[in-house]
Amino acid sequence: MTDRVVDLRSDTITKPVVAMRLAMASAEVGDDVYGEDPTVRALEDRIADLLGHESGLFTPSGSMANQLAIRLHVEPGQELIADELAHVLRAEMGAAAVFSGISSRSWAAPRGLLDPAAPLRMMQPDAGTYQVSTKAIVVENTHNFGGGTVQPLEAIRALREATRPLGVAMHLDGARLWNAHVATGIELSAYGQQFDTVSVCLSKGLGAPVGSVLVGSRDLMAQARVWRKRYGGGMRQAGILAAGGLWALDHHIERLADDHTRARTFSEAVASRFPAVIDPAYVQTNIVMAEVGQTGWTAAEFVAAAGQRGLMIFAVNETAVRLVWHLDVDDADTAYAADLMNTMLAEGAQRP
Ligand SMILES: Cc1ncc(COP(=O)(O)O)c(C=O)c1O
């Protein structure tokens, strides 16, 4: 056992810094269900503007923002399509089926990377009376279970151009769009304008405790406001939460580059000894996927043993683990994680 704990399970585990807490404590508030919270309004307007859309809606979570968008674009009995690793399909507890009666299909996408040919091949915008009609495509950027993959803007544009005349909506799950923006220098609005709706999260790399924002046209957001209330997501003096988000926009976007550098440094340190475990060429942002399965460990065993030595990570399947860099991890933590990872991978070879 060790006293040191480095928690790389997710960038959702960050705790709000003192200055953020102070901004939250002094936020101006009102009843947001009545549309009277000025801080929530300020956050919604600011994010809509950043993403090149007319209007925004504050939600308690990224999952709710995604599910509201899906509900707006797809009617019960119709379908959404997304890649097989998409958060909306894998990690939102079947919400589109449970709440909205929506059917879904997926395409294979190594590392979550978007190849527009795949959705274009499978979608059926108007399948008549015999098959299910495709009404929305969800794209995730950056891609979580893909390993922080940044989607090429050209691929998104190609998909948009092909789907627009067919009336198939596009939603961007931009929980980590901030990371894509910082990694590429591409404006948030350049990504945002390719989509009918975009969700972004404040509670991941940006370090706010709660909250996401969905953006789209004024009309779509008016409908989303009704559905948010219906789903139980209408909040009252939510400006206290929105103030954390506003503070994060001012102070925590550019610093995401530090998370990317540390993830890269870690991956190079491990790849220099175990090139089959991590390919640094695939480490584009703050997420690292490590294939520990060939080294004598299962992912679950590796996660348990690393946890005992103070490194908390996440098993994504039977053979791979995920490590995510964030605000509460520094250079020394990164070096510790790399040393421990290399030691454990070397030990794997001795395991029975
Ligand atoms: C890509 C992606 N989309 C959506 C979400 C959902 O966010 P929340 O946990 O706030 O519901 C997550 C959460 O990790 C995510 O990684």
The ligand as an ORCA input file, in Angstrom:
! r2SCAN-3c Opt
* xyz 0 1
  C     -18.662     11.611    -24.331
  C     -19.585     11.764    -23.171
  N     -20.830     12.209    -23.394
  C     -21.704     12.377    -22.398
  C     -21.356     12.110    -21.095
  C     -22.410     12.244    -20.017
  O     -22.137     13.188    -19.089
  P     -22.816     13.088    -17.628
  O     -21.957     12.160    -16.852
  O     -22.768     14.508    -17.140
  O     -24.182     12.588    -17.806
  C     -20.071     11.652    -20.822
  C     -19.690     11.349    -19.418
  O     -18.616     10.873    -19.127
  C     -19.158     11.468    -21.881
  O     -17.924     11.009    -21.686
*
